[in-house]
């Protein structure tokens, strides 16, 4: 009978306090998903590789963060359980009045907690196992890895860890409930609903003063952050954090009087429907809960900032990787004569074909690149140290366009008497070439083409260092007469290409790797030599550990903070809906329609959810600007992608709690 009563109470609570079960289910699901990472096939494929140490560190950090997350979730669940306990005080007092001892009531709560725990663990783990099936596919998509045949992923270690951590949390909840019941007297339980807090509004003068101070403090904090940056951590950094937090606190403290007076100025809006009642109720609640709203706003800031920065940094790393490796592979070789010591570039495509890897068959496209080096004269600097540019790399226009085609870019055109440039952000010759001087190459006077200046990384040899190349018409390097002493010479030759799209890239690359030993024997024969070989997949593998660490840990913490913020807000609003139930009964007796009462509930919940979110968004915009300044030397945060992903998480988690709170608050008010 006791079990039936406990099960009936749990079933009823599912309807009235859905937010509590939503929090438990989300917490279990998220905890399992991120602790199952090491069982994903992507992680298993990377273990034992060159970057396994980074992955091991990532998994270790997941374990450490999981302890931190479990503590946060424990406090959140205790907070939610305390809300449930307060709302059931009269019910528990009735049990005691009917003759149940405190020990029996504690046993009843023990069974209820057990049922709740089993129920939430079952649903949360089921959702977690389902969601974890897509983690490998998602990860593979991030790093452009071919997904193998699907197989079911299940992590026994993550399951046991989830059961252990949440088992301990539920055990703590049981102890808390038993302790709470033992301290309560019958009269306290029966009269709990009568002990509502007084609703106090702050004066308009003090509200205006606090609002002005909040704007000043936040403005100073924003200015300090943008001027000093995120990495300048000293005493002023903590002053900036203090000003930001204090400004946020003053903002919500001022709302209790300031916001209400703004609406009172518009009497038509203020006296329309139940707006007067709704706004006064909300303003009074803000006046008593401004501290918790401040904490919620700061947690939302952490959720938005961490999630947006982790996604943005992931895309930034992806952009940098693509800049390093615009083609699927790069291969160069040069033979060194054992007697003379002279080096000769190797014909890579022909040698690969002889070694068993036919570029025409295995590749969708390729470019045989010849880099010429020459001394270049600048007549306008005659007689100065800048008259000659030594060892300047020169690319024929056709070669440069072939490389652009491989990188998915459009070809360029040059007039016969024009030259172009491709250079990194800084080079020792950048300042000279910025003046677009006339150049002389083998008797050709070439003018600068201002449309053909490209600040890009050709990734010659996949190097991100500074570089400078001239782009000239092919005719300039096709001179058949006698060369001068400073004639251009071929000093570098390499081959780059893209794999076929209808064959898995890993398969083609494995074949290429198997061919390299034979390639070297044919290229060098009896002489010595050297070669350079890099592939896009290898570059991606090198950055994968960092990307996983930044992305998954960022999303892990971001979701947890977002979950905590939404859950605390939801529980507060449900508690306030229960406190306001007598007032809504009075409104019903006065003739207020149910539609008007429901609208009043929805507006209060919506304001409570949106105001902290809007201020957190303002904070995060400033924070993202400062974060962009930190990484400006290597790239920029992808604000579009990061904003889209963060918005998706807000809609899913925050929106779900908002809807559940509206539904629960309406049900509480209507049922009472």
C-alpha angles and dihedrals in degrees: 000000000000090000091050091052091048092048091048091051091050092049091050091047090054088065099041101036104030090148090067092055092041090056093049093047095047091046094052092044095051093043093053095044096054094041090053093062095104090058093057115109091235091060092044090052091053097046112107093022128114092275097045090109090060091048091048089052090049092052090046090052089050088056091049093045090048090061089051091046092048090054091050091048091047091057090044093051091046089050090051092045090051089054090051091048093051092050091052099047093107091048091051090047089054090054089051091047089054090057106269112143123229088252092055091047089051089051090051091052089046091056092045091052090048092052091045091049094049092045096049093041091051095050094038093050092046090053091043093052090047093048093045089062089071097047095084092047090048092048093046090052090053092056099034094244121154111251112234124219110305117259129175114264121209127165114205090184092055090047093052092044091051092048091048098047096043092040088059091047092052090046089055089049090053091051090048092052093049091049092047093051093048091055097049125092122213093247091052092052095047095047097041094109091056093060099084120154121252115259110232128180123207120235118261093239095055090042092055091047091050092046092052090047090050091053091048094047093046092046091052091046092049092048093049091049094049094043099041100031133218098283098056097093114178138113092300090055090063090044087056091051090048093050091048093050093044091048090052091049093050090047094059092039090056093049093074091071107011098055093046093052091052091058092042088061088065099058094178091060095036095055096040113116112315095332092117092053093042096049095045091050092049094045091050092050092049088052091058099036101040093116093055091044089054091052091047091050091051091047089051088050089054091046094049095039097047094044095044094045094047093050092042092049090048091056090044090055089047091053092048090049091052089049090053093046113029090158132049094246144358127204131176133165138178129194120224116210107234092215106038099025092226118144125223125192114243123234095242102188093049093046092048090052091052090047092057103265109106109198091200090060104033099040134063090210140349142184126216100208124201117189116199123201125203145149110262123206124218106197095195089063094049112153094020134096089256095060093097128043104206124214095000116177114233126195124195111236093242091054093048092050091050089055091048090051091054089051091051095253131132120256122253131221130220131192114239091255097044136088134198134206137219115191142157124246091279136015133159088250096045095095093050094047093046087076091060095232125192110258131206117211117172093332095315115122106209128191123211117258105215090200092058101062109115124188096198141116114251086190092222099190088356091280120150094197125114117290141168129200133174119221113211136172112272091243091068090065096039097074110143101188129084112311121223122240089267094054118151114261132198104246100158135034127172142158127229129178150159125245122240115272095221093060124063109259092225090058094051092045092050089054090050091051091050090053097052098084091054089043091057093049091052094042098050101026105176094343130079127249147148137245140191123213129176134159135199091236090056090050090051091049090052092055096037096088092052092045093050091049094048097040105040098039090046093050091043094056093037093056092045093052091045090049092050093048094049094044095050091047091048094049091048092052093048090050091050091047089056091048091049095049094097090052091052089050088056090050089052091052089050090057103263109154121238090244091058092047092049090049090052090053092048094049093052092049092045093051092047091053100040103045096061089041094052093050090045089053090053090050092048094051089058091044092050090050090054091046090053089054090055095055097034091112094061102028144300133278112262095240094179095055094038092049091048094050093044091049090051091053091047092050093048101043105021092037092049092052091045092054093043091050093050091050094044095046092050090049093050093048093044095046093050 
